[in-house]
Amino acid sequence: MNGVRNVDADSPSGRNGAAITRLVQKNQIDAFLGLGDFQYDTAHCADYVKYWTPLWGGTKPKLYWVSAPNHDWQPGRNEDLDNFMNGQCPGAPAKAAINRQRGFIGNGDPYSKDFGNWHFVFLSSAQWRYDPAQADALTKWLDDDLAAASAEGKYLAVVFHDPYFTSDTDAHGRSTELKPWIDVMYKHRVRLTLSGSQHNYERSCPVNNEDRCVSDGMTAFQVSTGGIGLRSFTSDPSYIETRFSDTHGFLRMTLKDDGSFSWNFVRTSGLSSGTDSGTRQAP
């Protein structure tokens, strides 16, 4: 979301944070899902307080965060994101929305949350990098969590930082290690996923766990246009329907209780060619 030592309100990050903050202050959104990375490059308490808070701190009252992206959390190196989101960093006592509801959430800890008739799971894909055994164990947790929500008639969504359904860039390819999670998601017919990391925007067709466009697949959104420099694409997967890498902004979504949803990418800086909107009908 925010670059190293950036406090410029007129930067792409500053414009994005201000636009979302206005929606929060006017109570025009129910939730802001923070996909990360929150603060480049290796963030400690002082960095979140000095740099992220002036530009993005106004989003905290509605913030549900991925716990935690890899730049914000590397065990033994930078582990303050969980403290910051719980209001424990000196100079930033405000808590994120999920922390006000649940208390302290440790970096790497999964959690789930219902929004109306939708059930959202938040996972730390960084676990595959830092603790593969724990990431593998989370596969069963995810299976059990989605099964319980599905039995209650909820529509399912999963949020994580590193994308699986994505185009390559010079910096990153798809996170293939997530495949066990993807298999579980399709098993339970997850309707949508949200991820970031690539520094551009992508939307897939409804896709299954074998990269095929199918009517009961997941619509995968990859939204990493918060404010860091954007990256061009170097591959062209068949399951990607829309993408651009020239525009900063955020994705605004409306979820209906019948399982339908609509989306609109809101441009805050960059080229006007970066746009995407549409609706997926109820199953």
N, C-alpha and C positions, 0 to 999 in steps of 0.2 A: 504493500500500500504506500509506504513512505520511504523515500530515499535517505541515504546517510546524511545526517545533520541538516535535514531539510525542514525549514519552518516558513517557507515562502507561501503565503496565502494565494498567490496568483500562479503557482506551479500546478501542473496537472493533479498532483496529489492534493494540494490545497483546495482546488476547485471541486474535486470529487468529494472530499470530506465535508466541505461546506454545503454542497447540494444535498447530501444524505442527512446532514445535521438539520437542515431546514425541514425535511420531511419528518424527522424525529420530533423536533420542537412543535410542529403543527399537528402532531399525532396523526399523520397521514399514512404511516406504515405500522404494521403490527410487529415486525421484526426486521432487523438488519443482520444478515448472515455474513460474518467475517471469515473469508476463506484463507487469508494470509497471503504472503508473508506480511506481518504487520509493520515491522520496522527493520530496514536493512542496516547493517549487514549481520552483525552479531550484537543483538540488543540486550541490554541490562536495564534495571529499573530506571536509572538516570536517563537512558535514551528514550524510553517510553514517555517519561514525564516531560523531558525537555523538547522532544521533537514530535512524537506521535500525538500527544495530548493536545497541543495547540491547534492542530489541523483536523484531528479525528475524534477528539475526546467527547464531542457532543453527540456521538453516535452510541455511547455506552449505555444509555437508558434502554435501548432496544437491541443491544448487541448479543448475539449468540455466536461464539467463536469456535473455530476448529482447534482442538487441544492436542497437539500444537503443530504448526508448520515447522519445517526443518531449519529455516533461517532464524526463527525465534527460539528454537529449542534444540540444543545439542548437549546431551548429558555431560556434565563436567566442565562445560564451557560457557553456556548461556542458558540459564534455567529460570528466568524471572517472569516469563509471560504469565504463568499461573498466579503468581503473587500480584502482578499488576492488574489482572482481570478481577481479582478479589479485593482490590483496593488496599493492598498491603505495601505498595511502594511509597516511600516518603514523598509527599507533595502531590499525590494523586489518590485521594481516598474514595473516589467514585468506583462502584462495582458495575461490571457488565450485567445485563439483564439476567442471564442464566445463573450467575453467581449470587445475585440477590435471591433467586428462587431456590438454589441448591446448596449454597455455601461454596467452600473451596473445591475446585476441580484441578487435579494435578495434571501437569503436562503429560500427554500420552494417554490420559484416561478417556475412554469412550463414554458417551452419554446419549440419551434419546429424549425427545420432546415432542409432544403433540401440539399441533396448531390446527384447531378445529378437527376435521375428519382426516387430517394428514398426520402421519407419524414420520418424524425426521430423526435419523441417526447421524451423529457426528463422530467421525473417526480420525485418528492421527495416522496418516499414511507414513509419517516419519518413523513410525515403529519398524517398518520394514528395513529401514536404513540402520537404526540404532539398536534394535532388539528384535531380530527376526522371529525368535521363539515366541515372544510376547505377541507379535503381529499375527503369527499363525494361531495362537490361542484365541485371539480376538475373532477368528473366523467362526468358532462355535458360539461365542457371545453374540455375534451378529446374526447368526442363524436363529438362535433362540429368541433374540429380541424381535426380529422381523416376523417370525412365526407367531409370536404372541400378539403382535399388533395386527397382523393379517387376520388372525382368528377373531379379533374384535371388529373386523370390517373396516380397518383403516387403510387409506392409500399411503404408499410408502415412498420415501425419498431418503437418499444418503448423501452426506456432505463430507468431503475430504479434500486435502490440499493438492497432492500430486495426481495428475489426471491419467486415466487409462485410455479413454477414447479421445485421442488427440493427434494432431499433426506434429511432425518433428520440427524443431528449430535447430540452429547451430549449437544451442546450449543444452537442450533436453529432447529426449524422445519419450515415448509412452512408458509408464511405470508398469512394466510387465509383471513385477512381483506381486501386484495387486490381484492377479487373476483368481486366487481362491475366494477373495471377497466378491469379485464380479460374478463368479459362479453362483454364490449364495444369493446375491442380489437378483439375478435372473430367475433363480429357483423360486423366489417369492414374488416375482413380477414387480420389482421396484419400478415406479413410474418415471422418476427423474433423479438425476445425480447432478451435483454441483461440485466443481473443483476449480483450481487456479494454477499458479506456478509458471505458465508458459509465456506470460507477458503479451497476450493477445486475446482474441475472442473466438470461440468456436461453439457450434451447436450441431449435434449429431441427429440423424434419423432415429426413430425408435429402434434401438439396436440390442441384439442378444449377446450372450457371452461368447459367441463365435464370430463376432464382427459382421453379422448379417442384419440387414434392415428387416424388421418383422413388426407386425401390428401390435404385439404385446411386449415390445422391448422397452428399454430405458431411453428417455431423451436425455442425453448427456450435455450439459452446459459447462464449458470451460471459460471462466471469466476472471482474467488477471490483467485488468485494465485500470487498476487503481491509481497509478501515478508513476511507477518506475518505467524506464525506457522500454519501448515496445520491440518485439522481435518478429522477423519475417519467417514464413513457413518454408520448409525444405522438403516436405513430402505431401502427398495428396491422398489420404485414406478415403476409400469409397463411402464410408459411413458418415463422413462430415458433410452436412448440407449447407452450412453458412459459416464463413469465417472472415475476419479482417484483423489487420495489425497496424492500423494507422489512426486509431481513435481511443482516447481514454473516456471512461464512463462507468456506469454500473447497470446491472440488470434488475429491472423492476418486474415482479411477478404477482399474479393474482391466482390463488388456489381456490377452487370450488369444492364443496362437500361431496359432489358427485364424481370426483376424480379428474375432472377437466381442469386445465390451467391455461393461462395466457402469459405472455412475456413481452417486454419492450425494453430494448437497450437504450438507455438515456445517455446521450453524448454530453460530456462536460468540457472536453477540449480535444483538439485534433481535427482530422478531416471529416466532413459531413458524410462521406461515403460509408463510414462505419455505422451500420444500422442493422437492426434485426427485430422483428416483432412477429407474433403469430399466436395461434391457439391450438392446443391439442384437446380433442373432444373426449368426453367420458368413455371409459371402456365399455 
